[in-house]
Amino acid sequence: MTLMVAGYGDSHVGSVRDTNEDALIVDGKWGLYAVLDGMGGASAGDVASTKARDVIHEYVRARRSALGPRQLLEAAINAASAAVHGEAQRRRDRRGMGTTVVACLIDGRRATVAHVGDSRAYLLRDGRLHRLTNDHTIVAELVARGAIQPDEADRHAYKNVLSRNLGAKATAAVDVNEIELQAGDRLLLCSDGLYGYAASEALHQLIASTDPAADVVRDLIDAALRGGGGDNVTAILIDAGAQLVPRATVVLRTSGAGAWWARRDRLLAAARAHGIHRSPLCAVLAPDDAIALVAGNFADAVYHDLEKATSVNVWSFAENLAVGWLGQGGAWLALRELLDGLGRAADTVISELRAEDPPLAALVEAAVARALVTAETAVGGVLAQRLRTVEAELVRHDAARARQPAEVTAKFIDHPTVPYMRAVDAPPEVPGPDVQHLLEGARRRALGRPAATSDRALFTRALEHAHRVATAASEGGDAGLAARELFDVRSLDEAGVTPLFDALDAARAAHVDAVRAVPGAASGKVAALRRLAAAYQQLSSTIASLVVESVAPTAEALREAAAATASLRAQVTKNERRVADLERKFATIIDDGLPAGMRFDLGLDPPAPARDPAKPPPLPRRRPSKETLR
């Protein structure tokens, strides 16, 4: 059975470049789609991509019925490479021009994807995004050969140097991938200006939405522009038929979205009751405006995501909120409390819906929970980007200090970096009997619930220690001792520290939910929640201090490494000047490995031993011809 295939593509010059060196083909009649990215560092990149586009398009149209899809696409791309190469040889001002290409030829249910360079193809199937192509760059080749580690790729001197492109030679080494399409599949073809500037999570969310291809392409380009837009951005999205939508999703997109929208005013009232308008993020707004803008936009984003069975609108809402607030120096804790308040307001709406229609309420509750997790992830992405910026700035400043005289050089560890938690003193008195009763009931209830973390034992220990700190007076509840017992002896890496903070976060969430569920007076619950908040914050702050204390020797080593790095900057600058030459000189990786000279430059081969002048020179080796190799 043939699928109804439709595609849409668009291109944008970006936020930095003056010209657009990308080109694209969207031809549904012949089933041909392609993205081409002219070589930015060479002359006439736009000429190369345009010429290659025209040759590929005409070649496929002229020979569509004569050749199979794989042979046709390979031949068309090689014809384009010959055309670009010939043009570069004829005109001196176009020497060295080239282009990448990723092309897809669809024949019935068969999609043939071919590429040269670092433009990419992705496949969305059953909600998962799969990458179909491997970048043809020097660094990717080195990683594949085991010459460097994957984590070295982003900072390698040759990270932007293509190992293959169209135009460097008359023929190109083309990688081809064939897939059998299924109903509901989506194919994305794009230049590096998209995936290099838009977060991978955002790409996934946007492609997985039920929006039409044209809307998704525009949103993808917008995501790259928001990420900096440092290059031309081109994207093509191809829809392969319609996927059968599960009944639960249909109910959620219709009845669920309608039920949520009908209670929009109730959500705004609940948001006001939970103090959203008093958040520091709303300090410059009147209360009514704050509720309308923050809670109203949240309600609208959730509604549209329910309607489209996606999370992209909530993602954009949270990301814009975080960028605006953190960009002006706002504290993360205020943002955290605002999201919690919106979550509590949503709980109010769901509780009312649960009394009227429990099955529908369960679907909406799960969808809203996913939306809140998406918001957390979006905020985390903004935080991570800002922390990477801070880290780079710290290393730069520390390298500058290292060049100062020893008497004015401060140690790296002497200056705290990000004050991510403020110290909160525990209440000075032992809690009253009613609060003690609430806390004890909450402890038992929380321990009886499934843990939202893989380490149940660590979750239990974290909850018990927090209960111990929360139920004692400040002089009797030693949060420092409890934190050290939790920290114990663990490795100072992601595998050692992350589970501990995951367990603390899971215990905090379970503890807070349990307090809300335990019968008791509202004033007692408020007091219990305050004590728990202080206990968990003290534990987290103390454990963070222990981590900093433990890595002090490593921080000192980092300072020394930063000083050494500063002395290498001149060499890095020199290497960067060679990038454009390398794109032309080493545009194609030959079959038996990298050119010998480049292998030596990269440290892959030792220098040749000195020849004994008493011995005659070795005879030159004759390179086998292509016919011999066959």
Secondary structure, 3 states (H helix, E strand, C coil): CCCCEEEEEEEECCCCCCCCCEEEEEECCCCEEEEEEECCCCCCHHHHHHHHHHHHHHHHHHHCCCCCHHHHHHHHHHHHHHHHHHHHHHCHHHCCCCEEEEEEEEECCEEEEEEECCCEEEEEECCEEEECCCCCEHHHHHHHCCCCCHHHHHHCCCCCCECCCECCCCCCCCEEEEEECCCCEEEEEECHHHHCCCCHHHHHHHHCCCCCHHHHHHHHHHHHHHCCCCCCEEEEEEEECCCCCCHHHHHHHHHHHHHHHHCHHHHHHHHHHCCHHHCHHHCCCCHHHHHHHHHHHHHHHHHHHHHHCCCHHHHHHHHHHHHHHHHCCCCHHHHHHHHHHHHHHHHHHHHHHHHHCHHHHHHHHHHHHHHHHHHHHHHHHHHHHHHHHHHHHHHHHHHHHHCCCHHHCCCHHHCCCCCCCCCCCCCCCCCCHHHHHHHHHHHHHHHCCCCCCCCHHHHHHHHHHHHHHHCCCCCCCCHHHHHHHHHCCCCCCHHHHHHHHHHHHHHHHHHHHHHHHCCCCHHHHHHHHHHHHHHHHHHHHHHHHHHHHHCHHHHHHHHHHHHHHHHCHHHHHHHHHCHHHHHHHCCCCECCECCHHHHHHCCCCCCCCCCCCCCCCCCCCCCCCHHHHC
